[in-house]
Amino acid sequence: MPLTDTQVRKAKASDKPTRLFDGNGLYLEISTAGGKLWRFKYRFGRKEKRLAFGTYPEVSLAQARELTIEARKLQANGSDPGEVKKAQKTAREAEGKNKFEAVAREWFGKRKQNWAPSHSDKIIKRLENDVFPWLGAHPVDEITALEILTVLRRIEDRGALDTAHRALQNCGQVFRYAVATGRALRDPCGDLRGALPPARPGHFAAITDPDRVAELLRAIDDVPAGLVVKSALRLAPLLFARPGELRMARWTEIDLDKAEWRYTVSKTKTDHLVPLSLQAVAILRELHPLTGHGDYVFPGARSNGQPMSGMAVNVALRRAGYNTREEQTGHGFRAMARTILHQELGIAPEIIEHQLAHRVPDALGTAYNRTKFLKERRTMMQTWADYLGKLKAGAEVISLHGQAA
């Protein structure tokens, strides 16, 4: 007799698995723990096989009967219902792996070990907040340039143009990874070149006029701040390292006698060497009695074994009277040095770029290495420190071919 809903609902477990048959090969298997599983028994190729349809009550009696009819139709047409189900599952899994979010997370997982945690966090949060909600469920090979632009316009409309550009860059990286892994034929982001307004120049605000630099250096000397933060602020223009690398500097990386700071660049994971000018060494020697017993050159104010806050330098700049959005930010000391070293002191761009730890291949395709142009960079760093010192003192500076007076 066919089963009824009441029989199925009231069926109880016993000390061994039991089966309640409905007919046409369908039965309900009840485990000793009380679980109820629909199964379909059939023969294919002279072999007895079984196919699971799901658990009760998630799959009702009526639904189980419909699944039985479908399976019997496949069987009548010469197909094995079990193999068809496996093929459908494989197709669904493949489709899921081809969704933009799945491809993006796969790409991110393979790349993040080469990035600093702060950098990788920004990328995944940008994708999760601004891209996945609209593109994540779409097959990566079906997404159009117009759909991507719609996402970018949404970011742009809230005033985050730089974030829109970075989101476009990340999407392009995901699509190129999809092409490389055989899940897409092309990167549609290339069609959007010029679609966004240029990112606002000076995203990291920087002062590059020598007269205004002189005012800034004098303001830094007068800023009300503790020795740790003030030392970091005074070193920032001398070293023009990335702010995160400066605040994370460790005493074990610094050799004051050799006047060198060696560390690993967080962005590229390459070794880097910063020649220290006499002025930089003097600042570090003054600070060493206070923080030299610990790990970080610039420890946090709470003395919890952590470096100072990532906002400390910018806060000090604001105390000095500078708008860190429009005038000068901690990261802007890099742009300040790049511009003035070349335009005012006549330093060759490739020497400056190497000191900035940028990956700029030379004519032979050689990537950055920490010792290239080292002699020239030592001279440049001392020339730069002397130049800044004379600016601050108000001395006349002659800006010709790297000669300062």
Buried (B, 14 or more C-beta within 10 A) or exposed (E): EEBEEEBBEEBEBEEEEBEBEBEBBBBBBBEEEEEBBBBBBBEBEEEEBEBBBBEBEEBBBEBBBEBBEBBBEBBEEEBBBBEBBEEEEEEEEEEEEBBBBBBBBBBBEEEBEEBBEEEBEBBBEBBBEBBBEBBBEBBBBEBEBEBBBEBBEBBBEEEBBEBBBBBBEBBBBBBBBBBEBEBBEEBBBEBBEEBBEEEEEBBBBBBBEBEBBBBBBBBBEEBEBEBBBBBBBBBBBBBBBBBBBBBBBBBEBBEBEEBBBBBBBBBBEBBBBBBBBEBBBBBBEEBBEEBEEEEBBBBBEEEEEEBBBEEBBBBBBBBBEBEBEEBBBBBBBBBBBBBBBBEBBEBBEBBBBBBBBBEBEEEEEEEBEBEBBBEBBBBBBBBBBBBBBBBBEEEEBEBEEBEBE
